[in-house]
Amino acid sequence: GKTHKVDTESEFSPNTLEMFFEAGRNYFIRQFIKLGVFVGGAGLEEIPEEQGKKDVSKLEMAKPGKCSGPR
């Protein structure tokens, strides 16, 4: 239940995305490159939770493991 800022900066310009986060939800933010006249810049946008989960699952970056901590 708090507002947070996500910042990115490039040669083009700084970019800030302010979002209100609610407990118990997952949030996904996409960083992308904006084309400029001489140089590209970065942009940020919120992605809907279901789309974010779908996109992240396609990355195949997670690896199974064993947690030694309490369950």
NUDO-703923 format. One record per atom (N, C-alpha, C): x negated, y negated, z. Coordinates in steps of 0.2 Angstrom, whole numbers, padded with zeros to 4 digits, always signed. Layout:
! residues N
XYZ
...
This chain:
! residues 71
-0004+0006+0000
+0000+0000+0000
-0004-0006+0000
-0009-0007-0005
-0013-0013-0005
-0015-0014-0012
-0017-0021-0013
-0019-0023-0020
-0026-0022-0020
-0029-0019-0026
-0036-0019-0027
-0038-0022-0034
-0044-0024-0034
-0047-0026-0041
-0052-0021-0044
-0051-0020-0050
-0056-0016-0054
-0059-0021-0059
-0066-0021-0058
-0069-0026-0063
-0074-0022-0067
-0075-0025-0073
-0080-0023-0078
-0083-0029-0081
-0089-0029-0083
-0092-0035-0086
-0096-0033-0092
-0096-0037-0098
-0100-0036-0103
-0103-0042-0106
-0106-0042-0111
-0109-0048-0114
-0103-0053-0116
-0098-0050-0118
-0092-0053-0121
-0089-0058-0115
-0087-0054-0110
-0084-0058-0104
-0082-0053-0098
-0081-0056-0092
-0079-0051-0087
-0072-0050-0088
-0070-0044-0085
-0063-0042-0085
-0061-0039-0079
-0055-0041-0076
-0052-0039-0070
-0045-0036-0071
-0044-0031-0068
-0037-0028-0068
-0035-0027-0060
-0030-0031-0058
-0028-0031-0051
-0021-0026-0051
-0022-0021-0047
-0016-0016-0046
-0014-0015-0039
-0008-0014-0038
-0005-0012-0031
-0005-0004-0031
-0009-0002-0026
-0009+0006-0025
-0005+0008-0020
-0001+0013-0021
+0004+0016-0016
+0000+0023-0014
+0001+0024-0007
-0002+0030-0005
+0002+0036-0008
-0002+0042-0009
+0001+0048-0012
+0001+0048-0019
-0001+0043-0023
-0001+0043-0030
-0008+0043-0033
-0008+0045-0039
-0015+0045-0043
-0014+0039-0048
-0020+0036-0049
-0020+0030-0053
-0026+0032-0058
-0025+0030-0064
-0029+0031-0070
-0030+0024-0073
-0037+0023-0074
-0038+0016-0078
-0043+0018-0084
-0041+0016-0089
-0045+0017-0095
-0050+0011-0097
-0056+0012-0098
-0060+0006-0100
-0061+0007-0108
-0061+0002-0112
-0062+0002-0119
-0066-0003-0121
-0068-0003-0127
-0072-0008-0131
-0067-0012-0135
-0068-0019-0134
-0064-0023-0138
-0069-0026-0144
-0067-0026-0150
-0071-0029-0155
-0071-0037-0155
-0077-0040-0156
-0078-0047-0156
-0081-0049-0162
-0082-0055-0163
-0085-0058-0169
-0092-0056-0170
-0096-0057-0164
-0103-0055-0164
-0105-0050-0160
-0101-0048-0154
-0103-0043-0150
-0096-0040-0147
-0096-0034-0145
-0090-0031-0142
-0090-0032-0135
-0084-0032-0132
-0083-0032-0125
-0079-0027-0122
-0079-0026-0115
-0075-0021-0112
-0068-0024-0110
-0063-0019-0110
-0057-0021-0108
-0054-0015-0103
-0049-0016-0099
-0047-0012-0094
-0039-0011-0095
-0036-0005-0094
-0029-0005-0094
-0027+0001-0090
-0021+0001-0086
-0019+0006-0082
-0015+0011-0087
-0016+0017-0086
-0013+0023-0090
-0008+0026-0085
-0002+0028-0088
+0003+0031-0083
+0000+0038-0081
+0002+0040-0074
-0001+0045-0071
-0001+0052-0075
+0005+0053-0078
+0005+0060-0082
+0001+0060-0088
+0000+0054-0091
-0005+0054-0097
-0012+0054-0094
-0014+0051-0089
-0020+0051-0086
-0022+0058-0084
-0018+0062-0081
-0019+0069-0079
-0020+0073-0085
-0016+0072-0090
-0017+0076-0097
-0024+0074-0100
-0025+0068-0100
-0032+0066-0103
-0038+0069-0100
-0038+0068-0093
-0043+0071-0089
-0044+0078-0089
-0038+0082-0090
-0039+0089-0090
-0042+0091-0097
-0042+0087-0102
-0045+0089-0108
-0053+0088-0108
-0055+0085-0103
-0062+0083-0103
-0067+0089-0102
-0064+0094-0099
-0068+0100-0097
-0074+0099-0093
-0074+0094-0089
-0080+0092-0085
-0080+0095-0078
-0074+0097-0075
-0074+0100-0069
-0076+0107-0069
-0080+0109-0063
-0083+0116-0063
-0080+0119-0057
-0078+0125-0057
-0076+0129-0051
-0082+0129-0046
-0080+0129-0040
-0085+0130-0034
-0082+0133-0028
-0086+0134-0023
-0084+0136-0017
-0085+0131-0011
-0080+0129-0008
-0080+0124-0003
-0082+0127+0004
-0087+0125+0007
-0089+0128+0014
-0086+0125+0019
-0082+0119+0018
-0079+0116+0024
-0073+0119+0026
-0070+0117+0031
-0063+0120+0034
-0058+0119+0029
-0053+0123+0029
-0047+0122+0025
-0041+0121+0028
